[in-house]
Amino acid sequence: MMKHLYIVFLLLFLSCNNNKVVQLPEMEQADITEIIDVSPAYLFYDETKKDSIELNRKTLISTTNWLVNVDKRLTLKQAIPKIKFLQDKKRNAEIHKNDAAKNYYTCHDTSINNLGFIEFTNVYYKEKQPENHNLKPNEYLMVCQTPLNIEVLGLDIDTLKTTLGTFSKDLKRLFPSFNETKTLQLFLNNKLSFQDYIGIKSKLNKLKEEDLIIANDEFLFN
């Protein structure tokens, strides 16, 4: 069992004898920069494989915190089915189970030139088209087509058109005061790269409004 973060560095580059390397997605100012009691899984970008993806989970230990290392070049359509497979393995384990163990995506935190992590233990990935979602009061959809084409929809607002670079400020202008708890539901085009996805998740994690809930269900659409 691996106890120290420096071992993760070695695993990222030396875990496979055939010199395969995961190009980690980049982010800035991660809230989580150190995790102990970990084991890794790897999703490689490999054009010689079916769907250009290869999953290596040989070093996972069910009772540890899982570090899932996803190549940033993969699309959500390629990566999410493998990630759901890993989630189901852990959630459905009947023996050697540790309910306190969590799941994290490993990233390159460019602000410290070191590893950063985004937790996704309680995220449930599902498929649904945005137009098939019945909006409720105080619920808003964030529909991400590309990093430059993001829309926020709600029953009581005009559609907000924004981008990855500006949506944090735009959301704060849209909801200047949170008199009631509001829920933001994420819809993601499955053609988004994993780098795009981490960029979106990183920005959402920095929205510290107490009355804005980011829903655990995340929907992929085509």
HELIX and SHEET records of a PDB file:
HELIX    1   1 LEU A    5  LEU A   14  1                                  10    
HELIX    2   2 LYS A   50  SER A   52  5                                   3    
HELIX    3   3 LEU A   76  ARG A   91  1                                  16    
HELIX    4   4 PRO A  130  ASN A  132  5                                   3    
HELIX    5   5 PHE A  167  LEU A  174  1                                   8    
HELIX    6   6 PHE A  194  ASN A  205  1                                  12    
SHEET    1   A 5 GLU A  26  MET A  27  0                                        
SHEET    2   A 5 ASN A 103  ASP A 109  1                                        
SHEET    3   A 5 ASN A  65  VAL A  70  1                                        
SHEET    4   A 5 VAL A  38  TYR A  45  1                                        
SHEET    5   A 5 ILE A  53  ASN A  56 -1                                        
SHEET    1   B 3 GLU A  26  MET A  27  0                                        
SHEET    2   B 3 ASN A 103  ASP A 109  1                                        
SHEET    3   B 3 ASN A 114  GLU A 119 -1                                        
SHEET    1   C 6 TYR A 124  GLU A 127  0                                        
SHEET    2   C 6 LEU A 212  PHE A 221  1                                        
SHEET    3   C 6 LYS A 182  ASN A 189  1                                        
SHEET    4   C 6 GLU A 139  THR A 146  1                                        
SHEET    5   C 6 ASN A 149  GLY A 154 -1                                        
SHEET    6   C 6 LEU A 160  THR A 162 -1                                        
END                                                                             
